[in-house]
Amino acid sequence: MKEALYMIPVNDAFDKHCECPVCTMYEEIEKDAINFTLGPSYMEDDIRMETDKTGFCEKHIRLMYKHQNRLGLGLILNTHFNKVIKDFEKLSKSTPKAPSFFKRNTSPDKLMEYMDNLNNSCYVCNRINGVFDRYIATIFHLYKTDGDFVSKLKKSKGFCFAHYTLLYKNAGNHLGGRDYEDFIRMLNDVFLSNLKRVNDDVEWFTDKFDYTNKDAPWKNSKDALPRALIKTNSVSYNEENS
């Protein structure tokens, strides 16, 4: 069963009892994808063909630059630029006709189509998405087959806005009937109760700036803002502190 390959990392993420275990899963996949891209694989012809073709998004090129393998990144970018230059020179030879004030130009601009595709593709994103989709499917598989996992899910600290929405929208693809209804009810309860918990911590964090509370304990509010950023925007502690 395919899901069995992903049960351990999914369970590990929920065992960490973090503000969003799906964020934790994504970050681990992302780290592995960056390490793979800048590991020995960048010397393989088939991998280089893909990186030459797709390039990288802004987020992942930044993470790759922070990686220790600057030589690998340089080699990857060199051959990527070589391909873009070659493609650009070929596609830019034919100049598109100027748009008419009276008639819309419906002929495709192949150069702009090429650049649009380039600007919206990323080798690391592609590598992440295939694994991440299996992780999401595994969450639902474990929900149906593993009572211990259901207990973990109920006792979790909830999810960020984006991953709550992702789980809600995907539930219908994996669950039906009573299973679907129970999952959605549980998902909503877990999400809302933990959002209220974090909001209470944020509120007390702000209240602590009132001089009347200067000697009051911080309770659980010292790290309330970083945890709130996870809930609202999937911003991890590491990203915030980097």
Helices and strands as residue ranges (DSSP letters): G 2-6, H 7-15, H 21-37, G 40-43, H 45-54, H 58-66, H 70-91, H 110-119, H 123-145, H 147-155, H 161-174, H 177-207, G 211-213, H 224-233, H 237-241
